[in-house]
Amino acid sequence: MTKKVAVIGGGIVGCITSFFLIEKGYEVTLVDQNSIGQEASWAGAGILSPLLPWNYEDSVNDLCFGSADFYHQLSEILKKDTGIDPEWIESGMLIHDEHDKNLAMNWCHTNSIEIKQIQIEKTSCLLLPHVAQIRNPRLLKALKIYLIKNNVVIMENQKVSPISDSNNFVHHLQIENSINLEADYYVVASGAWSSNVLNEIEMPKIRPIRGQLIQYPAIKEKLPYILYKDDFYLVQRQDGVVLAGSTKEDVGFDKGITEEARNSLQQKAESLLPILKNYKIENQWSGLRPGSDGNVPMIEKHHKYNNVYLNVGHYRYGLTMAPKAARIISDLITLNG
Ligand SMILES: Cc1cc2nc3c(=O)[nH]c(=O)nc-3n(C[C@H](O)[C@H](O)[C@H](O)COP(=O)(O)OP(=O)(O)OC[C@H]3O[C@@H](n4cnc5c(N)ncnc54)[C@H](O)[C@@H]3O)c2cc1C
């Protein structure tokens, strides 16, 4: 008999987890308290790599390796099946003023990642030519259509109540409007809200970290790469629009945008790329990242419930980590029988 899986949270992590589960023949229901793909996964910049990988633990990088290739193939499938182009581009990333160039060069050499030292005017830069980007709002829109076409049942505007069961097995999830959702397995992929769903009231392991971005209109100039300097980046989309980000703010579940962030991002953007002074900022938004210590997510079976799996806490790199993380969860579920 076909086994049923309920995935709680329709961000990139829940959508890609559903994608692998249907490939394995499971019957999948994807539940979201809002609409699919409208939270952090919508708000991000779409860079498919850690910003400076040599500054992260191996476990973080291991989850990120291979992601650009996966999304390249997925984009082709989605373009064909849904008519929406998620705009995967191998932009490369140009890093200005990296303090420890030797560390960067050695790390790339050890991990077989191509890196070049190049001089741009008077600045010595590092180029990671294979860093790619994807237009995440379009990716999510296309994925939703793809999942529906492939028989995933999507339930939007349905908030799952905190999981609790006296046994070590969850029989059903309670949805706030009092529907019960029954499945053989449950996957928590609820982003910044995961600790609420997991009922970790006193000791939340995942906490929201707000990130704000500003957007410039389509500029005439074509940027040859993603530009990076001191934890700040500029990303250009295919139509010429430029995103500048991002902040990291520990302000709870507040999704507001601030003038302070706008001014600070604008100052950094126009210092890194002075031609932006000729353009007016046209948009600003924020998203809540699922913050975790060291960006290390929890991708595992729940310590108490034998049929609940966690795919949470991908913090700054959830888009990049989603394919490997989803593969691990779908394999763990298959192993469970
Ligand atoms: C400004 C910014 C820039 C970023 N840039 C990048 C980048 O360039 N590259 C990269 O890899 N990552 C980036 N990230 C990080 C990335 O966006 C996140 O790590 C990723 O989106 C997390 O995905 P998720 O599916 O876990 O969370 P989300 O996308 O937030 O999805 C979680 C979903 O769960 C739902 N949910 C929550 N609680 C419940 C409930 N009780 N019942 C039902 N549904 C529920 C929510 O409504 C939401 O839709 C960025 C993030 C931000 C904010």
The ligand as a MOL file (V3000), in Angstrom:
LIG
                    3D

  0  0  0     0  0            999 V3000
M  V30 BEGIN CTAB
M  V30 COUNTS 53 58 0 0 0
M  V30 BEGIN ATOM
M  V30 1 C 17.3760 38.2080 2.9620 0
M  V30 2 C 17.6820 36.7580 2.8040 0
M  V30 3 C 18.6360 36.3560 1.8570 0
M  V30 4 C 18.9040 34.9890 1.6820 0
M  V30 5 N 19.7470 34.6110 0.6730 0
M  V30 6 C 19.9910 33.2810 0.4680 0
M  V30 7 C 20.8120 32.8670 -0.6040 0
M  V30 8 O 21.2730 33.6820 -1.4100 0
M  V30 9 N 21.0720 31.5350 -0.7470 0
M  V30 10 C 20.5560 30.5990 0.1200 0
M  V30 11 O 20.8440 29.4060 -0.0420 0
M  V30 12 N 19.7320 30.9770 1.1320 0
M  V30 13 C 19.4520 32.2890 1.3310 0
M  V30 14 N 18.6500 32.6860 2.3620 0
M  V30 15 C 18.2050 31.6840 3.3390 0
M  V30 16 C 17.0570 30.8880 2.8100 0
M  V30 17 O 16.0990 31.7550 2.2620 0
M  V30 18 C 16.4490 30.0410 3.9410 0
M  V30 19 O 17.4460 29.2830 4.5760 0
M  V30 20 C 15.3980 29.0990 3.3710 0
M  V30 21 O 14.4420 29.8260 2.6470 0
M  V30 22 C 14.7250 28.2880 4.4500 0
M  V30 23 O 13.7410 27.5190 3.8030 0
M  V30 24 P 12.5620 26.8780 4.6000 0
M  V30 25 O 11.7330 26.1460 3.6310 0
M  V30 26 O 13.1230 26.1380 5.7770 0
M  V30 27 O 11.7980 28.1450 5.2460 0
M  V30 28 P 10.6230 29.0830 4.6670 0
M  V30 29 O 10.8390 29.4410 3.2690 0
M  V30 30 O 10.4670 30.1860 5.6410 0
M  V30 31 O 9.3760 28.1330 4.6920 0
M  V30 32 C 8.7960 27.6600 5.8950 0
M  V30 33 C 7.3110 27.5250 5.6380 0
M  V30 34 O 6.7090 26.8870 6.7620 0
M  V30 35 C 5.4270 27.4450 6.9280 0
M  V30 36 N 4.9830 27.1720 8.3110 0
M  V30 37 C 5.5870 27.6050 9.4390 0
M  V30 38 N 4.8790 27.1810 10.5180 0
M  V30 39 C 3.8250 26.4660 10.0510 0
M  V30 40 C 2.7300 25.7930 10.6720 0
M  V30 41 N 2.5670 25.7770 12.0100 0
M  V30 42 N 1.8320 25.1550 9.8940 0
M  V30 43 C 1.9550 25.1740 8.5180 0
M  V30 44 N 2.9740 25.8290 7.8900 0
M  V30 45 C 3.8930 26.4450 8.6370 0
M  V30 46 C 5.6380 28.9220 6.6230 0
M  V30 47 O 4.4320 29.5700 6.2890 0
M  V30 48 C 6.6260 28.8660 5.4720 0
M  V30 49 O 5.9910 28.9270 4.2100 0
M  V30 50 C 18.2840 34.0210 2.5200 0
M  V30 51 C 17.3180 34.4250 3.4400 0
M  V30 52 C 16.9950 35.7790 3.5700 0
M  V30 53 C 15.9180 36.1800 4.5360 0
M  V30 END ATOM
M  V30 BEGIN BOND
M  V30 1 1 1 2
M  V30 2 1 2 3
M  V30 3 2 2 52
M  V30 4 2 3 4
M  V30 5 1 4 5
M  V30 6 1 4 50
M  V30 7 2 5 6
M  V30 8 1 6 7
M  V30 9 1 6 13
M  V30 10 2 7 8
M  V30 11 1 7 9
M  V30 12 1 9 10
M  V30 13 2 10 11
M  V30 14 1 10 12
M  V30 15 2 12 13
M  V30 16 1 13 14
M  V30 17 1 14 15
M  V30 18 1 14 50
M  V30 19 1 15 16
M  V30 20 1 16 17
M  V30 21 1 16 18
M  V30 22 1 18 19
M  V30 23 1 18 20
M  V30 24 1 20 21
M  V30 25 1 20 22
M  V30 26 1 22 23
M  V30 27 1 23 24
M  V30 28 2 24 25
M  V30 29 1 24 26
M  V30 30 1 24 27
M  V30 31 1 27 28
M  V30 32 2 28 29
M  V30 33 1 28 30
M  V30 34 1 28 31
M  V30 35 1 31 32
M  V30 36 1 32 33
M  V30 37 1 33 34
M  V30 38 1 33 48
M  V30 39 1 34 35
M  V30 40 1 35 36
M  V30 41 1 35 46
M  V30 42 1 36 37
M  V30 43 1 36 45
M  V30 44 2 37 38
M  V30 45 1 38 39
M  V30 46 1 39 40
M  V30 47 2 39 45
M  V30 48 1 40 41
M  V30 49 2 40 42
M  V30 50 1 42 43
M  V30 51 2 43 44
M  V30 52 1 44 45
M  V30 53 1 46 47
M  V30 54 1 46 48
M  V30 55 1 48 49
M  V30 56 2 50 51
M  V30 57 1 51 52
M  V30 58 1 52 53
M  V30 END BOND
M  V30 END CTAB
M  END
